[in-house]
């Protein structure tokens, strides 16, 4: 299993975190910490761009749920962009796609 890399950038609607590598039990905390350290104001959207994600286990799914919870607590929201097919299948099976909007890419997610 590989490392997790998180790169931040700004969009007009809020921050975008580009997540690449493995989001698993060894490093899901890294995403949680990065999300909570990201400045997020009410009505902004935090986009998690997963285009570089290679693997995601249940700890990674929990980190995505925690990001959603953190954002909604602040009056903001979260969108997932470019979710790889294996992770997308899991998100749909557990119904998370009904809670967190999914978009084909981060630009679309930031504008939606």
C-alpha positions as CSV (number, residue, x, y, z in Angstrom):
1,X,0.0,0.0,0.0
2,X,1.2,3.5,-0.9
3,X,1.4,6.8,0.8
4,X,-1.4,9.4,0.8
5,X,-0.7,12.8,-0.7
6,X,-3.0,15.8,-0.2
7,X,-2.6,19.0,-2.2
8,X,-4.8,22.1,-1.5
9,X,-5.9,24.8,-3.8
10,X,-8.7,27.4,-3.9
11,X,-11.7,27.6,-6.1
12,X,-14.3,30.4,-6.2
13,X,-16.7,28.3,-4.0
14,X,-14.1,27.1,-1.5
15,X,-11.1,24.9,-1.0
16,X,-10.3,21.9,-3.1
17,X,-8.2,19.0,-1.7
18,X,-6.6,16.8,-4.2
19,X,-6.2,13.3,-2.6
20,X,-3.9,10.8,-4.2
21,X,-2.5,7.5,-3.2
22,X,-4.0,5.1,-0.6
23,X,-6.7,6.3,1.8
24,X,-6.6,3.4,4.2
25,X,-6.3,2.6,7.9
26,X,-2.7,3.8,8.0
27,X,-3.3,7.3,6.8
28,X,-7.0,8.1,6.9
29,X,-6.2,10.3,10.0
30,X,-4.0,12.4,7.7
31,X,-7.1,13.4,5.6
32,X,-9.2,14.0,8.7
33,X,-6.5,16.3,10.1
34,X,-6.1,18.1,6.8
35,X,-9.8,18.7,6.5
36,X,-10.1,20.1,10.0
37,X,-7.1,22.4,9.4
38,X,-8.7,23.7,6.2
39,X,-10.3,27.1,6.6
40,X,-14.0,26.6,5.6
41,X,-16.6,29.3,6.0
42,X,-20.4,29.0,6.0
43,X,-21.9,28.4,2.5
44,X,-18.5,27.3,1.1
45,X,-18.0,24.0,-0.6
46,X,-15.1,21.7,0.2
47,X,-14.3,19.6,-2.9
48,X,-12.4,16.4,-2.4
49,X,-10.8,15.6,-5.7
50,X,-10.2,11.8,-5.7
51,X,-8.9,11.5,-9.2
52,X,-5.5,10.3,-7.9
53,X,-6.9,7.9,-5.4
54,X,-5.6,4.4,-5.8
55,X,-7.2,2.5,-2.9
56,X,-9.8,3.3,-0.3
57,X,-10.8,1.0,2.6
58,X,-13.4,1.5,5.3
59,X,-11.2,3.9,7.3
60,X,-11.0,6.0,4.1
61,X,-14.8,5.9,3.8
62,X,-15.0,7.0,7.4
63,X,-12.7,9.9,6.7
64,X,-14.9,11.0,3.9
65,X,-18.0,10.9,6.2
66,X,-16.0,12.8,8.8
67,X,-15.2,15.5,6.2
68,X,-18.9,15.8,5.4
69,X,-19.8,16.1,9.1
70,X,-17.1,18.7,9.7
71,X,-18.2,20.8,6.8
72,X,-21.9,20.7,7.7
73,X,-21.1,21.6,11.3
74,X,-19.5,24.8,9.9
75,X,-22.5,25.5,7.7
76,X,-20.6,24.4,4.6
77,X,-20.9,21.4,2.4
78,X,-18.7,18.8,0.7
79,X,-18.6,17.4,-2.8
80,X,-16.5,14.5,-4.2
81,X,-15.0,14.7,-7.6
82,X,-13.5,12.2,-10.0
83,X,-14.2,9.2,-7.7
84,X,-12.5,6.1,-9.1
85,X,-14.8,3.3,-10.1
86,X,-14.1,0.8,-7.2
87,X,-14.6,3.5,-4.6
88,X,-17.7,4.8,-6.5
89,X,-19.2,1.4,-6.3
90,X,-18.7,1.3,-2.5
91,X,-20.2,4.8,-2.1
92,X,-23.3,3.8,-4.0
93,X,-23.7,0.5,-2.1
94,X,-23.6,2.2,1.2
95,X,-25.8,5.1,0.1
96,X,-23.2,7.8,0.6
97,X,-23.8,9.1,-2.9
98,X,-27.3,10.2,-1.6
99,X,-25.6,12.3,1.1
100,X,-22.5,13.7,-0.6
101,X,-22.8,15.0,-4.2
102,X,-20.5,13.3,-6.7
103,X,-19.1,15.1,-9.8
104,X,-17.0,14.0,-12.7
105,X,-14.2,16.5,-12.0
106,X,-13.3,19.1,-9.4
107,X,-14.2,22.1,-11.7
108,X,-17.7,20.8,-12.1
109,X,-17.9,20.1,-8.3
110,X,-16.8,23.6,-7.5
111,X,-19.4,25.2,-9.7
112,X,-22.4,23.0,-8.8
